[in-house]
Amino acid sequence: MKKLFTIVALAATSLIFAQNNTDSSNAPKKVTTISGMGMFSDPSQFGLSFEFEGLMCGHGHSKKSTQLVNLSFGVMQYDSGIRNNINGQGGVIEIGSRQYYSKGDKPEGLYTSNYLSYGNIRFDQDFLEGKFEGNYSYFSFFSPELGYKMVFGNFTVDPFIGATWKIEIKGKGDIDNKNVDEWAPRAGIKLGFMF
């Protein structure tokens, strides 16, 4: 499973960051956005999002494509059966692409996106009855989102909604993955600076 994940992650990374040669004198200026992100999901995420402008798509269409990298702190509650909820924390990394449907040349307006995601959440809590500890990990290649990016000068506001289908990696320790749904909603907002 680890070998498969590594191969898929490397292939996706090379496809996402592939570049075409263009004449720099006629090429429009590329735009980058760095945002603070908060997302409700399972696990919920708080972190940074980096969006890099991609290439023009289609024949005569003004659709824009961008690539994204999200680096987040993840928090999650796990129903263990011992107590109602046990809190865990860890990291989440997502690599994805975004397609804009606005008429202009800037990456703004209505968009759809999808991510290749990996998350690892660690649980470690002591009780009178004993100790609960373990790791919950997942991989996802299907995390579609629908959003609308608003631009105010160099500042951006980017609300979004979507879903994540998680392929769970066998839990370690007291984590058995039975109490975690494979499907999780995604909703959040990114506040950023475009340059």
Helices and strands as residue ranges (DSSP letters): H 2-16, E 32-40, E 44-56, E 64-78, E 86-100, E 109-127, E 130-142, E 145-152, E 155-173, E 183-194
